[in-house]
């Protein structure tokens, strides 16, 4: 009789534990959209750090993947063009560029990728192509808000399409 009571108690305890056990953490479900950052050799630790931080915050809110690519080798527009082309030819819906060589390369590559939006942070060409926008890097609050708007627009376009 005691063995039966112990068995019933063990079964009830096991079922209760199983029923009340918290669900395992779920993997974040991202939209089919990626925002990319083109940086100098310092990556996201240099002048691109505030841009990357804003991109990460926007990624969580909008469920858009973010990634960055460092220009390796000479920090020239000519060298950066290969890296910008790599991002534009990949799955990047919007490409943020930080640094003189990177923004110049993005501006040069942009006409060949009319469906990709390019956002150059800092100084830019006086008359950029239609799919290139220039955001001044001087106001960090404004910069972060504009980056988040671009990523939110990318998420909205991805959700619609």
N, C-alpha and C positions, 0 to 999 in steps of 0.2 A: 504494500500500500504506500509506503514511504517512497519507494522507487518510482511509482506511478505519479505521485505528487511532484517529485523532483523533475521528472520528464515533462509533465505538463507545464510546470513553472519555467523550465528551460525553453520550451517551445514558445510560450507566450513572451518571454523576455527576448528571444531571438526575433520573433515577428514584430514586436514593438520597436526594437532597435532598427530593424530593416525599414519599417514604415517611417520612422522619424529621422533616419539618416539624411543629412543634407545632400542635395544634388552636387555632383562634382562640378568644378568650375567649367564653364563652357568657353570654347574658343570664340574670339570676337569674329563676327561675320561681316566682312568688308564688302563694299560695293565693288563692281568691276571697274574701278577707277584708281589711277595712281598719279600723285603729284610728285614731281622730281625737283631736286636741287642740284645745280652745277656749281661747284666751289673750286677754290684754289687748292694747292697742295696741303693746306692746313685742315681741310675738311670742315667739319662743323664746330671746330674749336676756335677758329679764327673769326674773321668779320662776319661769317655766315651764321654764327651761333644764334643771334636773335631771330633770324629767319627760320632756322631749323626748329627752334623752340616753338615758334608760332605754328609751324607746319605740323608738329607733333600734337599740339593742343587741338588744332583743327581736325586732325586725323581721328582723334577720339570722338569728337563731337559729330563729325560728318561721315564716319566710317569709310574714309578714303585712305588707301595705303600711301605711305610716303617713303621715299628713298633718296639717297644722295650719291653723287659721283664726284670724286676729286680728280682734278686735272693733274696728271702725273707728267713729269718732265718739264720742259721750258714753259714758263707761264706767259705764253704769247697767244694772241688771238688765233693764229694759224694752228697751233697745237691744240688749243681748246676747241676748235671747230670739230675735230674728230669726236671728242667727248660729247659735244652738244648734239651732233648728228646721231650718235649712239642712243642718247636719251629720246630724241625726237622720233627715231625709227622704232623705238621700243613701244612700251605701253603707257607712256607718259601723256596725260591729257593736258597738263599744265606744267611748264618748266620754269622754275625760278632760277635766276642766275645772279651770282654775287661776285664782284671783282671786275676790274677793267677788261681783262682778257676774256673772261667768261661772258660778260654782257655783249662785248663786241662779236664774239663767236655766235652767240644766240641770235643776235640781230642778223648776222649773215646767213644763218641756217634757216631762219623763220620762213622766208618766202617759199621754200621747198616743202614746207609742212603746214599748209593753210588750216588744217583742222586742229592743230596743236596751238595752245595759247602759251605765249612766252611772256614772262614778267621779269624785267631787268631791275634789280635793286641797286640804286645809286644813280650815278650819271648815265645818261643814255644818248643815243643818236638823236639829233634834232628832229628828224622826220623818220621815225621807225616804220617798218612795215605794218600793215593793218592788224596783224595778230600779235604784235609786240606792244606791251605797255611798260612804261617806266615809272617806278615808285621811288621817291627820294628816301634815302636811308636815314635822313637826319632826325625824323620824329619817330621814336620807337613805338609809341602807342598807336600812331596812325599806321605805321608799317605793319604791326601785328594784326590790326583790324582788316587792312586790305588783303593781307595774305589769307586770313580766315575767310574773307568774302570770296576770293578766287577758289578756294578749296570747297566751300559750300556750293558755289555755282557748278563746279565739276561734279559734285555729288548729285546735285539736282539733275544735271544733264544725263548722268549715268542712270539714275533711277527712272528717268523718262524713256531712255533709249534702250 
